[in-house]
Amino acid sequence: TCYCHNGQTPGPVLSTAVGDTIIINVVNNLIMEIVAIHWHGIRQRLRTRAQLKINLPTSLLIL
C-alpha cells in the first residue's frame, strides 16, 4: 500500500539551495504499519548510495 502526503503522488517538491540544512519530521500514525521512506535524488554524505531508506515503526523520526 502506498500512502502519500495529502494523497498527492508524487509528493510535494522541496526546493533548496546548495548548503541548506533540511529537517524532515515524520510521524507514523498508522497502527501496526511500518512506514518506509525512500528518497530519490538526494545526495547524502557518508552513504554509499544516493538513496536512503528508513523503516519507521509507529513513532517519531527526525532526519
N, CA, C and O atoms as CSV, one atom per row, in Angstrom:
chain,resi,resn,atom,element,x,y,z
A,1,THR,N,N,0.839,-1.176,0.000
A,1,THR,CA,C,0.000,0.000,0.000
A,1,THR,C,C,0.878,1.231,0.000
A,1,THR,O,O,1.922,1.246,0.653
A,2,CYS,N,N,0.483,2.244,-0.707
A,2,CYS,CA,C,1.242,3.493,-0.777
A,2,CYS,C,C,0.399,4.624,-0.216
A,2,CYS,O,O,-0.689,4.913,-0.716
A,3,TYR,N,N,0.910,5.257,0.823
A,3,TYR,CA,C,0.277,6.446,1.381
A,3,TYR,C,C,1.160,7.627,1.031
A,3,TYR,O,O,2.378,7.559,1.193
A,4,CYS,N,N,0.570,8.696,0.560
A,4,CYS,CA,C,1.343,9.874,0.156
A,4,CYS,C,C,0.889,11.093,0.941
A,4,CYS,O,O,-0.196,11.098,1.522
A,5,HIS,N,N,1.717,12.116,0.956
A,5,HIS,CA,C,1.390,13.362,1.643
A,5,HIS,C,C,0.121,13.952,1.045
A,5,HIS,O,O,0.087,14.301,-0.135
A,6,ASN,N,N,-0.907,14.060,1.850
A,6,ASN,CA,C,-2.208,14.580,1.411
A,6,ASN,C,C,-2.744,13.859,0.177
A,6,ASN,O,O,-3.472,14.452,-0.618
A,7,GLY,N,N,-2.391,12.589,0.011
A,7,GLY,CA,C,-2.862,11.818,-1.127
A,7,GLY,C,C,-2.241,12.224,-2.449
A,7,GLY,O,O,-2.711,11.806,-3.508
A,8,GLN,N,N,-1.203,13.023,-2.406
A,8,GLN,CA,C,-0.564,13.557,-3.610
A,8,GLN,C,C,0.539,12.619,-4.095
A,8,GLN,O,O,1.423,12.240,-3.327
A,9,THR,N,N,0.481,12.248,-5.370
A,9,THR,CA,C,1.512,11.405,-5.965
A,9,THR,C,C,2.011,12.059,-7.231
A,9,THR,O,O,1.182,12.345,-8.096
A,10,PRO,N,N,3.283,12.320,-7.416
A,10,PRO,CA,C,4.303,12.182,-6.368
A,10,PRO,C,C,4.088,13.220,-5.280
A,10,PRO,O,O,3.253,14.114,-5.413
A,11,GLY,N,N,4.852,13.090,-4.202
A,11,GLY,CA,C,4.750,14.023,-3.083
A,11,GLY,C,C,5.170,15.429,-3.485
A,11,GLY,O,O,5.588,15.653,-4.621
A,12,PRO,N,N,5.060,16.378,-2.555
A,12,PRO,CA,C,5.396,17.762,-2.869
A,12,PRO,C,C,6.887,17.927,-3.162
A,12,PRO,O,O,7.718,17.180,-2.645
A,13,VAL,N,N,7.212,18.905,-3.988
A,13,VAL,CA,C,8.603,19.201,-4.333
A,13,VAL,C,C,9.195,20.091,-3.248
A,13,VAL,O,O,8.592,21.089,-2.852
A,14,LEU,N,N,10.376,19.723,-2.773
A,14,LEU,CA,C,11.108,20.539,-1.812
A,14,LEU,C,C,12.259,21.196,-2.550
A,14,LEU,O,O,13.139,20.505,-3.064
A,15,SER,N,N,12.265,22.508,-2.609
A,15,SER,CA,C,13.326,23.234,-3.306
A,15,SER,C,C,14.246,23.884,-2.283
A,15,SER,O,O,13.787,24.547,-1.353
A,16,THR,N,N,15.546,23.689,-2.462
A,16,THR,CA,C,16.533,24.259,-1.551
A,16,THR,C,C,17.716,24.778,-2.347
A,16,THR,O,O,17.807,24.580,-3.559
A,17,ALA,N,N,18.612,25.438,-1.652
A,17,ALA,CA,C,19.853,25.908,-2.257
A,17,ALA,C,C,21.008,25.070,-1.719
A,17,ALA,O,O,20.901,24.478,-0.646
A,18,VAL,N,N,22.097,25.020,-2.455
A,18,VAL,CA,C,23.282,24.286,-2.019
A,18,VAL,C,C,23.707,24.814,-0.654
A,18,VAL,O,O,23.796,26.023,-0.443
A,19,GLY,N,N,23.966,23.894,0.266
A,19,GLY,CA,C,24.406,24.275,1.603
A,19,GLY,C,C,23.282,24.403,2.614
A,19,GLY,O,O,23.544,24.522,3.811
A,20,ASP,N,N,22.031,24.381,2.157
A,20,ASP,CA,C,20.898,24.458,3.079
A,20,ASP,C,C,20.830,23.197,3.931
A,20,ASP,O,O,21.178,22.108,3.474
A,21,THR,N,N,20.385,23.349,5.156
A,21,THR,CA,C,20.109,22.219,6.032
A,21,THR,C,C,18.611,21.958,5.982
A,21,THR,O,O,17.805,22.882,6.086
A,22,ILE,N,N,18.249,20.699,5.824
A,22,ILE,CA,C,16.842,20.326,5.725
A,22,ILE,C,C,16.506,19.397,6.883
A,22,ILE,O,O,17.220,18.426,7.133
A,23,ILE,N,N,15.434,19.692,7.581
A,23,ILE,CA,C,14.949,18.823,8.649
A,23,ILE,C,C,13.546,18.370,8.257
A,23,ILE,O,O,12.658,19.188,8.019
A,24,ILE,N,N,13.367,17.070,8.193
A,24,ILE,CA,C,12.071,16.495,7.841
A,24,ILE,C,C,11.534,15.771,9.074
A,24,ILE,O,O,12.185,14.862,9.589
A,25,ASN,N,N,10.375,16.158,9.543
A,25,ASN,CA,C,9.732,15.483,10.665
A,25,ASN,C,C,8.691,14.522,10.110
A,25,ASN,O,O,7.814,14.916,9.341
A,26,VAL,N,N,8.796,13.277,10.501
A,26,VAL,CA,C,7.864,12.259,10.028
A,26,VAL,C,C,7.189,11.628,11.238
A,26,VAL,O,O,7.860,11.192,12.173
A,27,VAL,N,N,5.881,11.581,11.219
A,27,VAL,CA,C,5.124,10.940,12.283
A,27,VAL,C,C,4.340,9.791,11.670
A,27,VAL,O,O,3.593,9.986,10.712
A,28,ASN,N,N,4.506,8.609,12.214
A,28,ASN,CA,C,3.772,7.442,11.743
A,28,ASN,C,C,2.560,7.234,12.641
A,28,ASN,O,O,2.699,6.783,13.778
A,29,ASN,N,N,1.384,7.557,12.144
A,29,ASN,CA,C,0.141,7.334,12.880
A,29,ASN,C,C,-0.591,6.081,12.409
A,29,ASN,O,O,-1.733,5.843,12.802
A,30,LEU,N,N,0.054,5.290,11.580
A,30,LEU,CA,C,-0.564,4.060,11.090
A,30,LEU,C,C,-0.352,2.957,12.121
A,30,LEU,O,O,0.779,2.531,12.356
A,31,ILE,N,N,-1.416,2.505,12.721
A,31,ILE,CA,C,-1.313,1.467,13.740
A,31,ILE,C,C,-0.950,0.148,13.073
A,31,ILE,O,O,-1.581,-0.260,12.097
A,32,MET,N,N,0.062,-0.507,13.601
A,32,MET,CA,C,0.527,-1.813,13.124
A,32,MET,C,C,1.112,-1.753,11.718
A,32,MET,O,O,1.170,-2.779,11.040
A,33,GLU,N,N,1.539,-0.600,11.269
A,33,GLU,CA,C,2.140,-0.460,9.945
A,33,GLU,C,C,3.510,0.193,10.077
A,33,GLU,O,O,3.689,1.110,10.878
A,34,ILE,N,N,4.461,-0.271,9.307
A,34,ILE,CA,C,5.776,0.347,9.244
A,34,ILE,C,C,5.799,1.277,8.044
A,34,ILE,O,O,5.314,0.926,6.969
A,35,VAL,N,N,6.359,2.454,8.227
A,35,VAL,CA,C,6.474,3.426,7.144
A,35,VAL,C,C,7.885,3.349,6.576
A,35,VAL,O,O,8.857,3.445,7.324
A,36,ALA,N,N,8.007,3.179,5.279
A,36,ALA,CA,C,9.305,3.173,4.608
A,36,ALA,C,C,9.415,4.458,3.795
A,36,ALA,O,O,8.572,4.740,2.943
A,37,ILE,N,N,10.453,5.227,4.065
A,37,ILE,CA,C,10.688,6.466,3.326
A,37,ILE,C,C,11.854,6.214,2.389
A,37,ILE,O,O,12.939,5.827,2.822
A,38,HIS,N,N,11.628,6.432,1.125
A,38,HIS,CA,C,12.683,6.218,0.130
A,38,HIS,C,C,12.873,7.528,-0.615
A,38,HIS,O,O,11.993,7.957,-1.361
A,39,TRP,N,N,14.016,8.160,-0.415
A,39,TRP,CA,C,14.306,9.451,-1.031
A,39,TRP,C,C,14.951,9.223,-2.385
A,39,TRP,O,O,15.852,8.395,-2.515
A,40,HIS,N,N,14.503,9.939,-3.375
A,40,HIS,CA,C,15.090,9.842,-4.709
A,40,HIS,C,C,15.822,11.132,-5.030
A,40,HIS,O,O,15.278,12.222,-4.853
A,41,GLY,N,N,17.048,11.010,-5.499
A,41,GLY,CA,C,17.792,12.171,-5.975
A,41,GLY,C,C,18.417,13.024,-4.900
A,41,GLY,O,O,18.860,14.137,-5.186
A,42,ILE,N,N,18.469,12.541,-3.668
A,42,ILE,CA,C,19.096,13.320,-2.605
A,42,ILE,C,C,20.496,12.788,-2.365
A,42,ILE,O,O,20.677,11.607,-2.067
A,43,ARG,N,N,21.471,13.648,-2.494
A,43,ARG,CA,C,22.858,13.276,-2.235
A,43,ARG,C,C,23.083,13.328,-0.724
A,43,ARG,O,O,22.779,14.329,-0.075
A,44,GLN,N,N,23.617,12.243,-0.176
A,44,GLN,CA,C,23.805,12.164,1.263
A,44,GLN,C,C,25.248,11.851,1.592
A,44,GLN,O,O,25.847,10.928,1.040
A,45,ARG,N,N,25.788,12.632,2.495
A,45,ARG,CA,C,27.158,12.398,2.929
A,45,ARG,C,C,27.238,11.102,3.728
A,45,ARG,O,O,26.278,10.690,4.379
A,46,LEU,N,N,28.398,10.476,3.663
A,46,LEU,CA,C,28.694,9.278,4.442
A,46,LEU,C,C,27.789,8.098,4.112
A,46,LEU,O,O,27.609,7.202,4.937
A,47,ARG,N,N,27.234,8.095,2.940
A,47,ARG,CA,C,26.412,6.965,2.492
A,47,ARG,C,C,27.022,6.415,1.211
A,47,ARG,O,O,27.545,7.166,0.387
A,48,THR,N,N,26.952,5.116,1.054
A,48,THR,CA,C,27.497,4.518,-0.158
A,48,THR,C,C,26.537,4.645,-1.329
A,48,THR,O,O,26.948,4.523,-2.483
A,49,ARG,N,N,25.270,4.888,-1.048
A,49,ARG,CA,C,24.275,5.035,-2.106
A,49,ARG,C,C,23.648,6.411,-2.013
A,49,ARG,O,O,23.658,7.039,-0.954
A,50,ALA,N,N,23.113,6.870,-3.108
A,50,ALA,CA,C,22.492,8.197,-3.138
A,50,ALA,C,C,21.081,8.184,-2.575
A,50,ALA,O,O,20.426,9.224,-2.512
A,51,GLN,N,N,20.609,7.012,-2.167
A,51,GLN,CA,C,19.248,6.910,-1.664
A,51,GLN,C,C,19.269,6.336,-0.258
A,51,GLN,O,O,20.085,5.469,0.054
A,52,LEU,N,N,18.381,6.814,0.578
A,52,LEU,CA,C,18.266,6.371,1.960
A,52,LEU,C,C,16.872,5.805,2.167
A,52,LEU,O,O,15.875,6.435,1.815
A,53,LYS,N,N,16.812,4.626,2.735
A,53,LYS,CA,C,15.517,4.035,3.044
A,53,LYS,C,C,15.431,3.874,4.551
A,53,LYS,O,O,16.353,3.355,5.180
A,54,ILE,N,N,14.333,4.315,5.122
A,54,ILE,CA,C,14.127,4.236,6.562
A,54,ILE,C,C,12.842,3.471,6.810
A,54,ILE,O,O,11.794,3.814,6.262
A,55,ASN,N,N,12.917,2.437,7.631
A,55,ASN,CA,C,11.712,1.741,8.063
A,55,ASN,C,C,11.330,2.315,9.412
A,55,ASN,O,O,12.083,2.189,10.378
A,56,LEU,N,N,10.173,2.941,9.487
A,56,LEU,CA,C,9.763,3.683,10.666
A,56,LEU,C,C,8.577,3.014,11.336
A,56,LEU,O,O,7.473,3.014,10.791
A,57,PRO,N,N,8.798,2.434,12.531
A,57,PRO,CA,C,7.662,1.886,13.261
A,57,PRO,C,C,6.785,3.028,13.771
A,57,PRO,O,O,7.112,4.198,13.575
A,58,THR,N,N,5.689,2.695,14.413
A,58,THR,CA,C,4.795,3.720,14.932
A,58,THR,C,C,5.549,4.529,15.980
A,58,THR,O,O,5.680,4.099,17.126
A,59,SER,N,N,6.034,5.678,15.596
A,59,SER,CA,C,6.851,6.529,16.458
A,59,SER,C,C,7.150,7.816,15.711
A,59,SER,O,O,6.521,8.113,14.696
A,60,LEU,N,N,8.114,8.583,16.216
A,60,LEU,CA,C,8.523,9.838,15.599
A,60,LEU,C,C,9.968,9.721,15.157
A,60,LEU,O,O,10.805,9.198,15.893
A,61,LEU,N,N,10.265,10.199,13.973
A,61,LEU,CA,C,11.632,10.207,13.458
A,61,LEU,C,C,11.943,11.598,12.960
A,61,LEU,O,O,11.145,12.203,12.244
A,62,ILE,N,N,13.105,12.110,13.339
A,62,ILE,CA,C,13.553,13.406,12.842
A,62,ILE,C,C,14.831,13.190,12.073
A,62,ILE,O,O,15.810,12.685,12.623
A,63,LEU,N,N,14.841,13.566,10.800
A,63,LEU,CA,C,16.034,13.451,9.963
A,63,LEU,C,C,16.789,14.748,10.000
A,63,LEU,O,O,17.834,14.873,9.361
